[in-house]
Amino acid sequence: MDIREFFKDCLKDFDKPDNWEDVSYYNDVCPSFECNGYQIFVDHPDPKERELGEGSFRFGVMISFEYGVMGWNLATDDFNEVLREIEVPYMTRPLYYDREEYLKEEARRSA
């Protein structure tokens, strides 16, 4: 299956909130969205179709600025948990980089 078709398949039963921006990158294993400084990955609804298999979770959440490093993250099958966690200001999470780096990134994005 083509990766773009797989991404569509991952989202076939998913109702994305309106304020989520699609930031999917086709070298990732599944589509992703950004909201409130978080990147939310949405894997396939069928656990057998997920990259990490049946024991993996449908949703993965990380701080957007930390893409590519292993900082704070959440893995869950509970979409309501995702919605609750992305309402927590990401700057209150354990941060991988110095706080000033996040502030610089926020300023760059809002410029």
N, C-alpha and C positions, 0 to 999 in steps of 0.2 A: 504494500500500500504506500502510495506517495505520502510524504511527510505532511503536506498541506491537507490532504484528505484525512490523515490521522488526526491532525489538530481539529478539524471540523467534527470528526467523530467524537473527540474528547468533550466537545461542547454541545453535542446534540440534545442533551437533556438539561443543559445548564442555562439558567436565566441570569445573565450578568447584570449586576447593579448599574444603573445609568452613569454613576460617577466614577466608574472604573475605566481606565484608559488601557486599551490593548497595546501591550509592549512585547508581544510574542516575537521570538527569535527562532528561526527554523533550525538552528543548531542545538537548541534545547530539546528536552525529551517530551515537552508538552507545552501548550499555550500558557501565556501568563498575562497578568494585568497589574496595573499600578494604581494604588489608592492610599492617600494619607502617608506617603513615604514608605509604603510597603510594596513588595512585589508578591503577587499571589499566583501560584502555579496551579493549574487545574488539569489533573491527569484523567485518564480514561475512566468512564463509569464502571466498566467491567474490570475487576482486579486482575483477571487473567491477561488482559491486554496492556497492562502497565509495564513500563521498562523494568521495574524492580519486582514485578510479579505480584502474586496474590497476597503476600504479607505487607505490601506497601500501602500508603495512604493516598487518597484522592487529591487532597489539598496540601500544598506546601506554601509557607509564608516566610518571608525574610525581609530585612530592611533593604530597600531598593539600592541604596548607596553601597551596600555590602555585596552586591552581585559579584560572584567569582571568589568570595572568601567565605569561610564557615564561621559566621557570627551567630547572633540570635536567630532562631528559627522555630517554626511550629509545623508539625506534621499531624494531620487529622483527617478523618472522614466526615467530621461534623461541620457543615457549612455555617451553622449558627455560631460555632466557636470561632471560626474565621472572622465573621462579622464583628463579634465582640472584641477580639484581639486587635483588629486593625483600627479600632477606636481609641486604643491606648496610644498616647503620643510616643512615637518611636524613639525619641530622644531620652525617654525614661527607661529604655531597655539597656541591657549590657551592650556597650558599643565596642566594635572591633578597632576603630581608629580613634584618634584624639577628637574630642568634641568639636574643636575648631574646624576640622575637616568637613564635618556634617553641616556646620553653619555656612562655610564657604560654598558648599554644594547647593544649599537652599538659596543662598543669595544669587548664585549663578543661574539657577532655574527660574527664579522670579524676575530676573533682569530682562 
